[in-house]
Amino acid sequence: MSTKDAYEHLKNMNLIDYGVTIRRRDIEDALDMPYEADMKFIGPFLSLKEHIESEGFFCTSERLQPGELRILDANEMTLRADKIQSLLMRKQKRTLLSMLHTDISRLSEEERLRHQHANTKLSLGMAALKSILNDI
């Protein structure tokens, strides 16, 4: 079954809504495959999670049995978005600091130019994002 079909199956069962936990057996039915801790199941499972999120519902599998998903409550979505934004900013800052401290003497001319281009993109992107966030 395709990801979209699996989503529609869960939606028809009234399992796509804020605060709902989708049990493994329902996901197995929707994906038309039994749970197995390998890529045969995990690939379609993650695709389904991504599709559910593209429809406006953040999902998590934290503190659940393997193969289960919980759709966050609507009020949790803002908190999750803020947490993700903060995490991404910290990751970008660490990446930029690491890039700035790289010994570029070990790089070829072509690699050095790519490295400098990546530094510039990171620096400008972070500065623009900070500027926008300050204006909000």
N, C-alpha and C positions, 0 to 999 in steps of 0.2 A: 504494500500500500504506500502511496506517495505521502510525503510530509503534509501536504495540503489536505489530502484525504484523511489522514490520521487526525489532523487538527479538527476538521469538520466532524469526524466521528465523535471526538471528545466534546465538541461544542453541542452536538445533538444530544449527548448524554448529560448536558448541563454541567459539565466539569470545567468549562472555561469561564471563570469568573474570579473576581478578586477574593483572596483569602481561602481559596479551595486547594486542598491537597489531592493530587491525582495519584491514586495507588498504582502500584506496579502492574497488577492484573489488567487494569483499564488501559494502561499504556501498551502492554503486550497485545491486548485486543486491537487497539488503534493501529499499532504498527504491524499487526498480523505476524508476530514473531515472539517466541519465548525469550525471557530475560537470560542473557549470558554475559558474563563479565569480559567481553571481548569486543572487537571492533564491529563484529556482525550486528550487535545490538547497540553498542555505544554510539556508533556513527549516526544511525537513524534517530536515536534518542536525543543526541545533541542537536541534530537538524530540527527535530520537533520542538525542542526548547527554544531554539533560535526563531522558529516560525511563530510560536506563541508570543515571544517578546516583540516580534515585528508587528504583531496585531495590537500591541499596547499593554502587555502584561509582563512585568518582570517576574522571573521564576528563580527558584533556588532549589537545590537538593540537599542543602545543609541540614544536618540533624534529622535526616529521613533515612529510610531503608534504601538500599541501592535500587535504582530503577524507578524511583518516585520523584515527583516534582510538586512543589508548593508554589502557587501563584500568590505573590505578595498582595497584602491589602493595599487599597489605593493610597492610603496615607503613608505606607512604607515606601512607596515608589520614589517620593521626593527625597527621603532620607538615603535610599540606595543610590539615586542619581548623584546626590551631593558627595557621598562616599566614593563613588567611582571617579567623579571629577577630581576630588582631592588626591586619590591614589594616582591618577594619570599625571597630575601636575608633579607629584613627588617623583614618579618614574622618569618623566621628561627632564626634571632638574638633575637627577642622578646621572642620566644618560649624557646630558650636556656636560656636566662636570667631568665625567669619565672621558668624553671625547676631547675636552679642552686639555686634559692632562696626558693625552696619548703622546708617546714619543714618535712624532711623524718622521724623524730621520730614518726610521726603519721602513718607510713606505716608498714605493716607486713614485715617480712624478704623477702618473695617472691616479694612483691610490690617494696621494696627497690632495689632489684637486677634488676627488670625490669626498674625501674626509672633510675638507674645508667647506664644501658645498653642504654637506650634512650638518656641520656645525652652524652654518649660516641659517639653514632652514629651521633648525631647532631653536636657535636664539631668537629669530624673528617671530616664529610661531608662538613661543612663550611670551615674548614682549607684547605681541598683539592680543593674546588671550588675557594677560594680566591687565592690559589697558581697558579692554572691554569689560572684564569683571569689575574693575574699579568704577566704571561708569554706571553699573547696574545698581 
